[in-house]
Amino acid sequence: MCLLLRLFLRKLRNPKPAFSASNEMKQISYHPSLFGWGLTKERFCFDKHYLYRIKGDTTEEINLSEIISVKPGYTEVNNRRNWVVVYSKNGLQKEARFFHNTTLFNHNFAQFLVAVKQANPEADVKEISFFNV
């Protein structure tokens, strides 16, 4: 069991390259529910250049280079911790909160963290660990 957990965390810390030649969007959010009720209607996706906040018919584009920090929050639902993305938009600091969709076979969120660090090396990006997944 411990060996499997170690392999899983190693893959999350060293994910495969996020994108090939195509610039496809990858979803990084998950909709937890309490008693079958969704807590949020927002979805978060990313590509090489942007984080997309999708709510209904509206899509907000957040440039990855505008992201200041990506850290785990304090809310936990269904054994998943929410993550907080702080970014600068038109001189104002804004926040986006979501629950990641990391599983044994889906490492999109780990790839997102690497993409943010590449786009903005000065961003404060917390690595995934056993305690904040």
Phi and psi in degrees as a GROMACS rama.xvg file:
@    title "Ramachandran Plot"
@    xaxis  label "Phi"
@    yaxis  label "Psi"
@TYPE xy
-63.8494  -37.0209  CYS-2
-65.4448  -41.7867  LEU-3
-63.2623  -42.0372  LEU-4
-63.2981  -41.7296  LEU-5
-62.1238  -43.4319  ARG-6
-64.8339  -40.4592  LEU-7
-61.6582  -47.218  PHE-8
-67.5791  -34.1701  LEU-9
-63.9057  -41.2671  ARG-10
-65.8974  -34.2806  LYS-11
-69.9437  -36.1067  LEU-12
-78.0677  -23.1804  ARG-13
-127.111  67.8472  ASN-14
-72.0007  161.024  PRO-15
-65.3608  161.323  LYS-16
-55.2261  139.744  PRO-17
-70.2808  -34.1062  ALA-18
-135.333  146.792  PHE-19
-98.8424  -145.422  SER-20
-67.5824  -34.7102  ALA-21
-79.7114  147.067  SER-22
-103.757  68.4773  ASN-23
-84.2621  150.712  GLU-24
-83.0423  140.426  MET-25
-122.233  131.628  LYS-26
-79.0958  137.183  GLN-27
-123.561  1.43347  ILE-28
-110.695  160.948  SER-29
-135.385  145.093  TYR-30
-103.203  94.9172  HIS-31
-72.2892  159.073  PRO-32
-138.181  147.691  SER-33
-111.582  116.454  LEU-34
56.9267  34.8119  PHE-35
84.7495  0.367816  GLY-36
-99.3962  126.012  TRP-37
-70.9483  138.782  GLY-38
-81.9321  -27.0807  LEU-39
-146.493  152.309  THR-40
-106.037  5.34961  LYS-41
-86.1592  146.341  GLU-42
-120.608  148.557  ARG-43
-124.749  128.503  PHE-44
-130.824  165.69  CYS-45
-146.477  158.902  PHE-46
-134.995  -161.049  ASP-47
-60.687  -30.3204  LYS-48
-118.2  -23.1081  HIS-49
-134.613  152.952  TYR-50
-101.976  130.393  LEU-51
-108.364  127.992  TYR-52
-105.505  110.818  ARG-53
-112.061  121.435  ILE-54
-136.281  108.886  LYS-55
64.3571  -123.612  GLY-56
-93.1331  -4.77771  ASP-57
-100.587  141.019  THR-58
-129.447  123.898  THR-59
-102.715  129.044  GLU-60
-97.1607  128.272  GLU-61
-118.554  116.039  ILE-62
-64.3428  134.217  ASN-63
-61.3094  -28.5  LEU-64
-74.3636  -14.108  SER-65
-87.5216  -6.28701  GLU-66
-76.7305  127.973  ILE-67
-93.3103  -41.7338  ILE-68
-153.519  152.391  SER-69
-134.7  112.028  VAL-70
-139.708  155.238  LYS-71
-70.874  143.648  PRO-72
-90.6059  -162.915  GLY-73
-108.606  -8.61241  TYR-74
-86.542  136.548  THR-75
-132.868  127.643  GLU-76
-134.038  132.45  VAL-77
52.6279  42.5012  ASN-78
61.0179  26.1853  ASN-79
-123.993  132.405  ARG-80
-91.3593  141.482  ARG-81
-76.2577  156.658  ASN-82
-120.833  147.221  TRP-83
-117.025  124.061  VAL-84
-108.355  120.037  VAL-85
-104.535  129.36  VAL-86
-139.88  162.265  TYR-87
-106.504  127.116  SER-88
-135.361  117.102  LYS-89
54.3384  39.8272  ASN-90
82.3681  -2.91097  GLY-91
-108.257  143.569  LEU-92
-88.1376  130.036  GLN-93
-125.805  164.893  LYS-94
-125.988  146.256  GLU-95
-128.5  131.363  ALA-96
-121.681  135.132  ARG-97
-158.147  164.505  PHE-98
-99.2245  129.26  PHE-99
-70.5505  162.128  HIS-100
-113  28.8218  ASN-101
-67.2115  129.226  THR-102
-134.172  -176.071  THR-103
-61.2857  -31.7677  LEU-104
-109.653  -6.6825  PHE-105
-116.964  110.723  ASN-106
-114.146  25.7021  HIS-107
-59.2872  -38.2631  ASN-108
-66.5573  -39.606  PHE-109
-63.6445  -38.0397  ALA-110
-66.7426  -35.4514  GLN-111
-61.9403  -44.161  PHE-112
-60.4641  -40.7833  LEU-113
-66.0559  -41.9569  VAL-114
-63.6209  -38.9988  ALA-115
-64.5468  -44.465  VAL-116
-64.2047  -34.4934  LYS-117
-72.1278  -39.5252  GLN-118
-72.1093  -34.9347  ALA-119
-139.79  90.1675  ASN-120
-60.4119  -20.3557  PRO-121
-86.7491  -4.68956  GLU-122
-67.8425  144.568  ALA-123
-88.797  96.619  ASP-124
-111.955  118.175  VAL-125
-80.5188  132.035  LYS-126
-73.2541  153.925  GLU-127
-74.7004  135.114  ILE-128
-138.617  174.752  SER-129
-60.1728  -31.4832  PHE-130
-85.0425  -15.7026  PHE-131
-119.324  8.54672  ASN-132
